[in-house]
Amino acid sequence: MSETKIIQYKIGKQTFEVSLFLLIIYLLTLVLLLNLGLWQLRRSTEKQLFLQQQQQSNTVIHLGSDTDDKLNTLRYKSVIAEGDYRPEKQFLIDNQIFQGKAGYFILTPLRLKNSQKTVLVNRGWLPRHADRAILPEISVSKTSVKITGRINAFPSVGLKLKGAEIPTKGWPSVVQVVESAVLSQKLGYDLFSFQIELNPSENNGYGRHWRTQTLMLPEKHTAYAIQWFGLALTLTFLFFWHSRKKTDS
């Protein structure tokens, strides 16, 4: 059995001695702790942006042909849209969980009045039938409408599987992950890159429990980041202390 390789180095007048194995473990753990701290800082920044965008929700815009298709500036703003629903071609976003039950979000195209532009309206959540081959009834009682809602990104998933963005054949079409360009191709006309979450007070909708606040405040993420950085600092202190102690013994 080969001997463990020992590395010696100096910092100032102090000599340190550590095994190569322990050095590798230290460096890997340090990188992990630092990355966890940086990730929490990124999450803190994201949550700050989320809260700022929510504060913009009192700004009401009228969606039209001259509206810039920029989600970052429009997200969480209240919106008024007028046009015609296209109920013959609707999408069901699969694997949406509400109160522990699996179901679908219903996306219905709305062709804007006096415009060639179309936006997908999320009309809410419906439970999934035990037999996945049986899709819910998602008719629209009135096609020419003037609706109010909130602009938001399409629902996202933590892990995207290959082909999840491809909708099923026929109508209504089931899709796992929404990519507006892919759905636009299936529809045969252009779509905005965002959805309108239909207000709960509007007709022609289903279960609408839109998220209105973040689950964790930015300060909490910052506190976690400080903890990870603190652990990295403690680990570094213990590593050098252990190395020095071995040399002095």
C-alpha positions, 0 to 999 in steps of 0.5 A: 500500500502506497504512502499518503503524499504529504505536501508542505508549504509556507505562509510567512514564517509559518510552515504547514503540512497536509496530506494530498487527500485532505487538501483535495477534500478541503478544496472540494468542500470549500468550492461547494460552500462558496457556490451555495452562498453565491446561489443564495445571493442570486436567489436574493436578487431574483426575489428583489426583482420579483417584489419590484415587479409585483409593485408594478401590478397596479399599472394597467396597460391595454394590450394591442398591436403596438405593445412591445413583447418584453416580458421583463418590463411587462411582467405582473402588470395588470392588463386589459385585452379585447378580442376574440377567443379561438376556442377550437384550438386550446392547450392544456399544460399538464402536471399542474398541482393544486392542493395535492391534485394533478391537473391542467392549466387551460390556455386559450388563444385570444386574437386582439381586436383590430390586430393580427397579434394573439395572446394565450390567456390562462383561464385557470386550473382543472383537475385531471381525469383518472383516465389520462385519455379523457380530457376536460371540457373547456368550452367558451360561452362567449368568444368576443370578450374584453378581459382583465388579468395579469401578465406573467411568464408561462408556468415553468418546471424544475427539470425539463425532459426531452420533448416536453415542449412538443404538444400532442396532436389534435385539439385540445393539445396537451403540452408539458412545457410551454415554449411560445414559438413551438405553440405558435407554429402549431397554431399557425400564427404569432403569439406573444411570449407571455400569458395573461392570467385571467382575473378570478372575477372574469367569466369563462374561467376555472380555478384561479389561485395566482401566486401573489407573493414570494415564499421567501423574502430576499433577506432570508436568502441573504442570511442563508448566504452569510451562513454558507460563507461563514461555514467556508471561513470556519472550514478554512480556519480549521484546515490551516489550524490542523495543518499547523498543529501537525507541523508543531507536534 
